[in-house]
Amino acid sequence: MAEQMSIDSAPPAGGGPSPGPRYDFEDAQSGDLGALAAIADAMKSDNLTDRLESLKRLSVLALAMGEERTREELIPFLDESIDDEDELLLALAELLGDFVQYVGGPKYAYVLLRPLENLAAAEETVVREKAVESINKLVSGMDQLHVEEYLIPCIARLSSGEWFTSRSSAAGLYASAYGKVTDAIQSKLRAGYEALCKDDMPMIRRAAASNLKDVVEKISDDHVVSFAIPNFRQLAEDDQDSVRLLTVEPLVAITKRLTTEECKQHLGAIVQSLCVDKSWRVRYMVADHFVSLATNIKDADLQEELLNVAISLMHDSEAEVRGAVCTQLDGLAGLGNSEAIVGRLQAPLQELVDDPSQHVRATLAKHIGSLCRVFGKEGTIEHLLPLLLRLLKDSFPDVRLNIISKLDAVDSVVGIDSLSQSLLPAIVELAEDKQWRVRLAIIEYVPLIASQLGVQFFDEQLSSLCMSWLGDPVYSIREAATVNLKKLTEVFGVDWARATIIPKILIMATHPNYLYRMTTIFAITMIAPSVTPGIVRDMILPSLEGLVNDPIPNIRFNVAKSLEPLTEVLRKSADTAQLEESIIRPTLARLEEDPDPDVRFFAHRSVTAIGAMSA
């Protein structure tokens, strides 16, 4: 029955806006003829929401019509009824890229090219980009015959279109077609792309520059020199900086394909000109891709020149450029002689630490640790640690946070002893930082410091600090502090926890502020799996029994929640297992009779969970 339905058989839309509820799509999946007709009808609606909904159900309609009728009726209908609503056009462009299975598979993918070609000439940029993406997706499954018969004419029409929209879209199709056609057609494609690189309109040249990287990856080595480099050079010398900045990525792709001698012969001068371009946006792109570019250029002299350029970019007048080159510090270390790099980086690093832009300082803080392996232990202690200390005291919280998060890179080179002697006072100071994210980062770093420095040092320098975090006004800090205590228990052992940490936690159980009492429950619940059943019996349960009658319902229901993991620990020993019947279950029974519904709920949930553990 569904096979008799035609798109044109659906009744036409009414004169006014169509009310959404009129279209019922719920039965479409079952093949119900009325629902299928509703989809077709909604596609003609004046209401944008209805038309969008119909597109989402288009695959159901295609399945009902069958592959042949989808190709002969549905696709032409979509092509003829191209909408002027950008939202709908975008949805259609995305849909058609995944519609191959409904038209009969890859051998019929060419059927979808025509509507996508129209969408590729749309006015809205995102629609054109999605249409190009969908065409490229189709091309990946098309054979050579269909690419040459259908796609190449499509590219030719778009490339010669009167409006810039079609020509800019054409630039994105050359790379996918190039590897699937004969040498003769490849030659025509290169000529067509060269014409786009020389187009009068800057937006077309921008599109050509943006897609040149993909073309470079598909052409032969000979054509890299004869075709890619001349077109790259023309775009790199364009009078529009919006075109020049897009040539940096193609330059990286080109240098990857060339030999050392070819790089030196063809690219030396143009690379230098891009590095000192009058537009900061071009210099930014160079700085952002600096290491990739310098690594691909294998000539030692050119790399030396590029290192000079990198140092000059650290002094650039624009903060964005200075920040971008800071992201490349990781790779700069691999260029040239280590001793020479160390000597030449000291001065610019000193300036960047005091950079007026907080963004630059934050980026430097995130990447400066990668230089430790180049500076070596002595060089890091002498030159980098003073800089790290200054960054740790920076007024901008992100700078401090980035340094803390990367301290492991410093630790791996200089060792925790040197690191603690130089930076620990600043770290302790940051533990009380007004920015809670900084305090959080410090907490996460404490177990590493503790494991390296030992119990005595921790008890003297950091123990009181860790306990103070349990009373922090920010919940995330209190939560992280409980996790921190669990990790410390695993590092220093159960005996240390019994003597040092647990007594301090349990003292808070009688604190007048309910947040401290709540944190006590969280902390002992977190630590419990790491301690012995005896500690739970002798120290933890007596404190919890006092909190069962707490006037705050939140305290009582958290006690109920904590009894489940504590029961699991008690069952590990025959000496403590009987406490489940004598203490745990009676306590939960009392809480199940609590006047507060939340307390009753969590008590019942714990009883159920404990019962499930017994099963």
Secondary structure, 3 states (H helix, E strand, C coil): CHHHCCHHHCCCCCCCCCCHHHCCCCCHHHCCHHHHHHHHHHCCCCCHHHHHHHHHCHHHHHHHHCHHHHHHHHHHHHHHCCCCCHHHHHHHHHHHHCCHHHHCCHHHHHHHHHHHHHHHCCCCHHHHHHHHHHHHHHHCCCCHHHHHHHHHHHHHHHHCCCCHHHHHHHCCCHHHHHCCCCHHHHHHHHHHHHHHHCCCCHHHHHHHHHHHHHHHHHCCHHHHHHHHHHHHHHHHCCCCHHHHHHHHHHHHHHHHHCCHHHHHHHCHHHHHHHHCCCCHHHHHHHHHCHHHHHHHCCCHHHHHHHHHHHHHHHCCCCHHHHHHHHCCHHHHCCCCCHHHHHHHHHHHHHHHHCCCCHHHHHHHHHHHHHHHHHHHHHHHHHHHHHHHHHHHCCCCHHHHHHHHHCHHHHHHHHCHHHHHHHHHHHHHHHCCCCCHHHHHHHHHHHHHHHHHHCHHHHHHHCHHHHHHHCCCCCHHHHHHHHHHHHHHHHHHCHHHHHHHHHHHHHHHHHCCCHHHHHHHHHHHHHHHHHCCHHHHHHHHHHHHHHHCCCCCHHHHHHHHHHHHHHHHHHCCCHHHHCHHHHHHHHHHHHHHCCCCHHHHHHHHHHHHHHHHHHC
